[in-house]
Amino acid sequence: MLLIFIASAVTFSAAEFSVFVPNGSVSERKGSSAVLPCGLTPALNAKMFDLRWYKNDYNNPVLLYKDLKVQENPGDAQYRGRVSLIGELDKGNVSLRLENLTLADGGEYVCFVKSDIWYEKASVNLIVRVLGSFPLFSLAEFGDQVNVSCASTGWSPKPTLTWRDKRGRELATSHIYYKTDSKGLVSVSSWLLLSPSESEWISCSVGLSDQEMKEGRVLPRKEIWREAFIATLVLSLFIVIILTALLLLVRKGLFPPRPSHKNTKEEETLPLTGPSEERLMMWRKLRKNKVKLTVDPETCKKPLTMKQDGASVYRGQLSKSDLFQSSSFPPALSKEGFSSGQTYWEVTVDQKENSKKSWCVGVTQKPPTEETLTALCYEEHCGIYPSTDPHTQIPAEGHVTTLGLILDFKHKTLSFINVDKESHLQTFRMNNMENSKYFALISPGMKDSYPVKFS
């Protein structure tokens, strides 16, 4: 009898356990996957137990493990084909994996584990993040001041909104408003009253964190729109007068009309402008003949260091003099140069997402000068902007890890493609390309030690 009692006590204590979640909250992007952690302590073998993950309704489970297997179609239909256990049940790991997250997946999930004589449960909260739109500005005169409004839509969860001046100082405001639509997405808006400035710009940043931030900038000049309207009206009237005069000259035979015949070959290769599907079609065609570039070691000067692969550069150790150098983007150029035709190459600007805090990629002549440099640059909190105008942010569809560049001497353009999203970023119109030789330029910036690479 004593042996039976001891055996029963051991079995009972082995069956007792606690359910714990190491993180009470999990946050992931919409469309990605999430692991909701849950485990047993002590780490008992859970293969013989019943496991139920549910949200809101115990009888409508997200996943049900019973009789040594996951039951098919046990409950809520919206989770079918998207949920699984990550394994290691024998080690007490009963975590749930949820694929292809939707906004409706957000909320509290319960991890319920039951043996023949014991049960425990714990909960974990899932936050599904959605990045909203870039800030949209509007300006209105208000006496001697300018009312600047900033609005952004489509966020989840509730984002933060911050105003800053040109020097990066935060501007205080109590006028921030939030609104949630029927889909659960949050819109935010805010406004400031400012004195007119001819040179100072301000920024409005909206985001969920420092890494998930969208920023816009505006010049709060009083009457800027009225001045632009008047200038546009005067220019339009001038153009109408010129065209009318030319039409009269043509009718009187004093100015020969343009020949009506067309050069079919020239029409097929007219310059492409702006973000268009034609530009992406050109990229898909040229990508098959991508050029592999290497770094010219003579142009890779301190504090830059070239890797052994001959295609990567990174910022080395900084000396005191380096900290005060004038260039935020010390450049390295390619050995290969281009002076005709169409050339396509790619640059990896961020090997691990969100690791790079700055980079610059483009083309220039030797030696590089501001006049010959055409590039896109990136800085943390500032986003992507053209080297010719650091105050203009280039919207990017998601995080950029690889850039594709098309140098087109025929059309005198340099185009940038977001290879990850297969989307057009920017096209520069290049002047004075005749009898000029250009070289690819890359710079890892000065804000981190991660490399950029000709890929």
N, C-alpha and C positions, 0 to 999 in steps of 0.2 A: 504493500500500500504506500509505503514511504517513497519507493522508487517511482511509482505512478504519479504521486503528487509532485515530486521534483521534476519529472519529465513534462508534466502539464504546465508547471510554473515557467520552465524554460521556454516552452512553445508559446505561452502567452506573452512573455516579455519580448520574445523575438518578433511577435506580431504587432507590438505597439510601436508606433512611429509618429513623427511629426512631418508635416508638409511645409516647406519653406520656399520662398522666392527671393533670390539674392538681390534683385532689382525690382522695386515696387512699381516702376514705370519704365516702359520701353517706347522709344520714339524712332520712327522710320519714315522715309519718303513714300508718297503715293506711287504705286506701281512696282515697288521693291518688295522684298520679303522681310519677315520679322520672326525672331525666335522669342517666344514667351517662356522664360526660364522657370522651372519648377523641379524640385527634388525632394527626396526623402532623407530624413535623418533619424536614426542612423541609416547608412546607405544600404537598405535592404534590397533584395532581388524583387522587383515589382512585376515580374512576368506572370505571377500567379494571382495578382491583385486585379481589381476592376478600376479603370481609370476613366474619368469623365471630365472633359473640358466643356464649359458652357458659358454663355453670356446672357444675362437677364433671366433665362428660363432653364431650370434644371432638366425638365422633360424634353427640351429641344436642344440637344447638345451640339456643340461644334464638332467634337470628335468623341467617340466612345470605344474604349479598348476593353474587351470582355472575352472570356473563354479563350485566352491566349492569342487573340488577334484583334485587329481594328475592324469594327463592324462597318459594313457598307451601308451608306444612306441611312444613318441612324436618326438624323434630325434636320437641322436648318439647311435648306437646299442651297443657300448662297455660298456655303463653304465647301461644297462637294468638289473634289478634284483639286482643292487648294490647301488642304491641311494634312499634316503628317506628324509622326513622332520622330525626333531626331536620333533615336536609338539609345543604346546603353541602359535599357530597362533593368538589366541584371545588376547595374551599379546604382539603382535608385534614381536615375535621371528620367523624368517623365515630361520633359520640355516639349512644347508644341511649336511647329513651324507653320507659318501662314504665308502663302505666296500671293503675288500680284495684289498688293494692298489697295483697297478702295477707301474712300472717305467714310463709308458706312461701317467699316471694320473697327473704327476707333471706339474705345470704351473699356469697361472693366470685364476681365475674363476670370473665371473661377477654375482652379485646378483641384479636383475632388478625387481622392484615392481611398479605396475601400478594400479591406481584407475580410475574412470570414467573421472576425470578431472586433474589428476596429476600423474607424474611418477618420480622416482629417481633410481639411481643405485650406487653401490660401488663394489670394487674388492678386492679379497684376493688371496694371492699366496700360493700354496701348494707345499711343498718340500717333496719328497719321498726319504727316506734314505735307502741306501743299504750298508751293511758292507762287505768289501772286504776280501782278503786272508791275512794270516799271512805273515809277511815280509820274503822274500827269499834273502839269502846272497850269494855273490861270492867274492873271494879274488884273487888278482893278485899282483905279485911283480912289483915294479916300482922303480928301482934303489935301494937305501938304505931304501925305505919306502914300505908300503903295501897299495894297493888300495882296499878299502872295499866298495862294492856296495850293496845297499838295494833296493828291488823292491816289490811292492804289487799291485794287480789288483782287479777290480770288485767293485769300490766304487761309491757312489752317495750320495750327491753332491761331489765336489772336496774336498779331505781330506787334512789334514796337515801331514807333515813328520818331525820328530824331532830326532836328534842324541843326546845321552847322554853318559857320562862316568860312571864308576862304582860308583862314589859318587853322581850321579844324576845331575851333572852339564851339561847344554846344550852345545853341540859342534856346533860352527857356520859353515855353509856351504852355498855357493851360487849356488851349483850344484844340483838343484831339478827340475825334468822335469815331465810334465803331458801329458797324451795322452787319448783322448776319442774315444771309439770304436763305431761301428754302432748302438749299443743298448743304447748308452748314458752313459755307465759305464766308470769310469775314472781309469786309471792306473797311478801310481806315482813311480819314481825311483830317486835315489840320490847316490852320492859317496863321499868318504873322502880319503885323503892321510894321513896315520898315521905312526909314527915310530914304529917298532916292539916292542912288549911287551910280556914277558913271563907269566904275571899274570893278567894284566888289561884286562877286557872285556868291550865292548861298546854295547849299545842298540840302536835299530832303532824302533821308535814308529810311527805307522800310524793310523789315526782315524779322526772322525768327532767331537768328544768332549772328555772330560776327562773320561766320562762313556762309550764311544764307541771307544775304543782304542785297537789296537792289537800291541804287542811288541815282538821282537825277540832279542836275544843276540848272540854275536860272539866274539871269542878270536882272535884278529888280529895278530897272530904269523907268522912271515916270514918263508917260506919254510915248514909250517905245513903239507901241502898236500904232498909235496915231501917226507918228513920224514915218513908220514903215508904210502905212497906207498911203500917205501923201506922196512919198517917194515913188511907190509903185504906180500911183495914178499919173504922176507927171511923166514917168518913163513910158507908160502905155500910150499916152497922148502923143509923145514924141515919135514912137514907133508907128502909130497910125498915120501921122503926117508924112513920115518918110515913105511908107508903103504907097500912100496915095500919090505922092510926087513921082515915084518910080512907075506906077501904073500909067500915069499921064504921059510920061516920057516914052514908054513902050508903045502906047497907042499912036503917038505922033511919029514913031519910027526913029526917035532920037536915041533910043537905048535898046539894043538887040535882045530879044527874049532868049532864055536859056534853051539849048537844044533839047528836044523831047526824047531822043533815043537814050536807052539805058545800057549800062555796062553790067551784064548779068553777074560776072565774076566779082565785081566790086560790091554789088548789092548783097551777095552771099556772105561777105566778110565785113559788113559795116560794124563800126565799134559798138560794143555792148556796154550799156551803162546801167548802174544801179543793181540791186539784188533781184535777179531774175532767174527763171528756170533755164533760160538760154546759157547763163553763166555756169549753172550747175551741170548742164549738158556738156559744156566745154571741159569742165573739171573731170567728169567721168571718162571722157575720151582721153584726155592727157594723162590721167592717173596711170593708165596702162604702161606709159613710157616715163614713169617717175625717175628723176635723176638722183643718184646717190652723191651727196656732197661730203667733202672733208674740210676740216678747219686748217687754215693757213697758220702754222705755229708762229710766224713772224708777226702776225696781228694779234696774237693772244698774249697780251701783256699784263703784268701785275696790276690788280690782284687776281686776275683770271688765271685758271689752271686748266690745261687740256688733258683729257683722259687718254688712256692708252689706245682706245678704239679710234682715235683721230677724228671723231665726229661730235664729241661732247665737250662742253666747257662748264666750269662751275667757279663760284667765288671761293678763293682760297682764304687762308688766314689773313685777317686785316691788321695792318700796322696803324700807328697813330696817324700817320700821314694819309693813309687810305681813308680814314674816317672823315677827313675834311676835303676829299677830292671833289672836283666840280661836277663830274659825271655820275649820275645815279645809275646809268646803264653803260658800263665799259664794254665796248664792242669787240667781237672777234669775227673775221671775215672768212669766206670760203676760198679755197685754192682756185676753184673753178670760177671763171668769169663768163659773162654772156653779153653779146652785142647784136644779136639778131634772132628772128623766129619767135617761137613760143616755148618756154621752159617751165616745167612743173617740178617742185620738190616739196618735201614735208619736214616739219620741225616738231619734235616732241617737247612741249613746254612744261608738262607736269606729269611725271611718271607715276606718282601716287596722288590721287585726287586731294586737292586742297593743301598740298605740301608747299607749292611755290607761292611766294608772297610778291614776286615781281619778275618780269621778263620783258624782253623787247625783241621783235623779229621783223625783218624787212630786207631792203636792198640799199646799197650805196656804191659810190665810186671810191677808188683809191687815190689819195688818202681820204678817209671818210670826213665829210663836213656836214653841217646843218643844211646847206643848200642842196646837197645830193642825197641826203637821207630821206627815205620814205619807209615808214614802219608803223606797226601796231605795237603798243606797249600795254603792260598790265601792272597794276599795283593794288595790293590788298586795300579794301575799303574805297578804292577809286574806280575799279573795274577796268575794262579795256577802252583805250582811247587812241586816236591817231597821234603820231609824233608831231604832226604839224599843228595840232590844236588840243592840248591836254585838258581843256575844259569841256570837251565834247565826249560823252560816253557812248561807246558802240554796244548796242544791245546784243547779247549772246544767248542762244537757246541752250541753256544748261551750262555746265562746267566744261571748259575747253582744256583738253589734254594734248591734242595734236592739231596743228595748223597746216593747211595746204596753201602753197603760194604759186600763182600763175604770173610769170613775167612775160608780157606780150608786147614785143617791139613793133609789131604790125599795127596794132590798135593803140599803142602808147599807153598801156594800162598795167597796173599791178593789183591783182585780186587776192583776197584772203578767204579761205574756206574753213569752216569748223568741220573737220573730218569726222569727229565723233557723232555729230548730229546731221551731217551731210547738208549743211546750210551755209548760205553766203553771208559773210560778215561785212566786208568792205571792199570797194574798188576805188583805187586812186588813179586819177588822170595824170600821166607822166608827160612832162615837157622836155624838149631838148634831148631826145634820146638818140638822135642821129650821130653817128661816129663816136658813140659813147660805150664804154664797157662797164657793166654793173656786176657787183659781187653780192652774194647772199650774206646777210648780217644776222648774228644771233648774240644775245646778251642775257645772262642769268640774273642781272640786277645785283643790288648790294644788300638785299634784305634777308637772304637766307643762303644756305650753302648747297642747295639742290641744283643739279645740272639742267641745262637745255641741250638738245641733241638734234643734229641732222639725222633724220630717220628714213 
